[in-house]
């Protein structure tokens, strides 16, 4: 029998220091925005400017979660202006808003913490040219989702300096609503604690990526001063169908605050997507609060999204399908476990089925942002109740279309690129097919996206032709493109 390495603190030895060397979602320059809510049409209330919520202290005392009962929100807040039962936002991302500074460098940062700090300080000595700036973090997912025709909002902290204004402009231009998480009374503009997070994305001559940020060198989350969910954030969560969290949110927000957002999302019936990313491994070895929060997200989310390596690191199981089944067995609410396998394709494991889709053959230019774009497309399939195979086909196409460009942010896949790729699609079927052949399957339904033009069933595997899947998806995508062109 296999066991998680994350549910109980007893089975984990805390790490001596936080994991570094991964894109964290950090900071630079001064000032900070007041709490602003902006919803582009067709959302109501797009000109709202929120009053600051009063700071409160909260006791993280006895509770089944280990973080205290209920949500960290001042009493009586969170309901103002809401319409009961209406969920008019398709997707909202929570936290992990940053600006990427993408630079070509002769060599990547050294592995030592001191060497990395000196390297980053040298980079930060003067602001880089604006042509190297790009929206990053959860902005990638929000932009990709908006381009698929979903109504999106980004919930997070953005400073009032030049980088923050740049990020707000990008999101607004993409039609994405913005809900600021900071309160006027809490923000001291003279401190770098309130600045927009910067992530230095460094690319060496071999096209290898390195990431560097100030959050790598802080023991506490970058925005540890944020103690509660404001009424505006609660209202946005209440109005949203699907809330997307990822592991990098722990670099910004405290575990207790993230758990508050998780619990409130469950309370108001918003579906929860969680992508732990590379941070999952370090969270599983982190503080007791981080370990408990990670365990809660893995058990209480509706959809988990992981790479095969990430699934193995959290379960100890090398086979991604069996690892996915282990997550389902240990969870309270999880409906789908989505395993991302890059050039091999992807898999969705549910409680009654396994669905597999090979990757599309493309000439890869840059893989940055592919995983974030993939998540946006899975959200599209989940919201529109697509079949699992069609959801994977779309997600693989969106990820592949992003790989055809350079970088993330505004460079993630456009709807036009996705449609073009799906019309001339060619699949790489070897990797996923071998996975199925080497897995003992115990579920009632196994589906496989195939390049063969005819649907059929053999050896308990239901083969869905790519042609059939594309013919079902294209009308939806064309309709979304038409609506987008009318609005613009």
C-alpha positions, 0 to 999 in steps of 0.5 A, a space after each residue: 500500500 502507498 502512503 502520502 508523505 504530507 498528511 501528518 507532521 510526524 512523517 515529515 522532517 522540516 527543512 532547514 531552509 526554504 527551497 530556492 532556485 524556482 520562480 517564486 513571485 517577488 518584489 522591487 520599487 515603491 508605493 502601493 495601490 489602495 484596495 481597488 475592485 475593477 470588473 470589465 463589462 459584462 461585470 457589474 460594478 466595474 467602477 467600484 473603489 473599495 473602502 479600506 477594511 479595518 485591521 483585525 487580530 485573529 486567534 489561530 486556536 483550536 480547530 480541526 484545521 489547525 488554523 482556527 475556525 472560519 475565515 479570517 475576515 472581520 465580522 459582518 464583512 464580505 456580503 456587501 453588494 453581492 447578488 445571492 446565488 449569482 456566479 458571474 465570474 468564470 475563473 479567478 486566480 488568487 495571489 501570485 501576481 508579479 511582473 517577470 523581467 525576462 533577460 538573456 544572460 551569459 550564465 545562470 545564477 550560482 546555486 549558493 544562496 549568497 551567490 544568488 543574492 549578489 547576482 540578483 542585487 546586481 540585476 536590481 541596481 537599475 530598472 531594466 528597459 520596459 521591453 523586457 517586462 512581462 506579466 507573470 505568475 497567475 497572470 499567465 493563467 488569467 490571460 490564457 483563460 480570458 483569451 478562451 472567452 472566460 470571464 476572469 478576475 485576478 485577486 492579489 496585491 499589486 503595488 502602486 509603482 511603475 511595475 504595478 501600473 504596468 501589470 494593471 494595464 496589461 490585465 485591464 487590456 486583456 479584459 481581466 477584472 482586478 481585486 486588490 487584496 491590500 487595505 489602505 490602513 495597512 500599507 506603508 508606501 515607503 516600505 518594499 514590503 508593499 511593492 509589486 513582486 518581481 521575478 527575474 526570468 533568466 535565459 542562458 545561451 543554451 535556452 535554459 531558464 533560471 529564476 531569481 527573486 527577493 522572496 527567495 531570501 525571506 523567511 516569511 511570505 512576501 506579504 505576511 502583513 496581510 492578515 485577513 480576507 477583505 469584504 471585496 475579496 470575499 465578494 469576488 470569491 462568492 461570485 466566482 465559479 472556479 478559484 485557482 490557487 498554486 504553490 507559489 501563493 505560499 511565497 506571498 501569503 501566509 498558510 493561514 490566510 490561504 486556508 481561509 480563502 480555501 474554506 470560504 471558497 468551499 463555503 460559498 460553493 466555488 470550485 477549487 483548482 490547486 496546482 502545487 508546482 515545484 513548491 509542493 515538495 518544499 511545503 511537504 517538508 516545511 513548517 507545521 502550518 505549511 504542511 497542514 495547509 498543503 494537506 488541506 489543499 490536496 484533500 479539499 480541492 475539486 481539481 488537482 493539477 501536477 506534473 508526473 514528478 510532482 505527483 511522485 514527490 508527494 505520493 512516492 509513486 512513480 506511475 502517474 496514473 496510480 499516483 492520481 488514484 492515490 490522491 483520490 483515495 486520500 482526498 475528501 472532495 477531489 473529482 479530477 487529478 490532472 497529470 501534466 507530462 509535457 511532450 508525452 501528453 496528459 491524463 485525467 484520473 477521476 473516481 470512475 475513469 482514466 482519460 489520456 491525451 497525447 501531446 501535439 507535435 509542434 516546434 517548441 520555441 519556449 516552454 515558459 507559461 505552457 503549464 499555466 495556459 494548460 490550467 486555464 484550458 482545463 478550467 474551460 473544460 470543467 466549467 463547460 462540462 466537456 468530456 475528459 478527453 476533450 478537456 485534455 485535447 483542448 488543454 494540450 492544444 493551448 499549452 502547445 500553442 503557447 510553446 510556439 511563442 516566446 515567453 508568457 504573459 501577453 505571449 501565451 496562446 491566442 485563440 486564433 493560434 489554438 484554432 489553427 493548431 487544432 485544425 492541422 493537429 498531429 499527435 505524438 502517441 508513443 509516450 501515453 500509449 506506453 503508460 497505459 500498456 504498463 499500468 494495471 487498470 481497475 476502473 470502469 472506463 478508460 479513454 484515449 485520444 487517438 490520431 486514428 480517424 475511427 472511434 473504437 474500443 479495444 482491450 478495454 480502451 475506448 479510442 476517441 479520434 482526434 478528428 471527432 474531438 476537434 469537430 466538437 471543440 472547434 464550434 465552441 472556440 469559433 463562437 468564443 472568437 466571434 464574441 471576442 471580436 464583437 466586444 473589441 
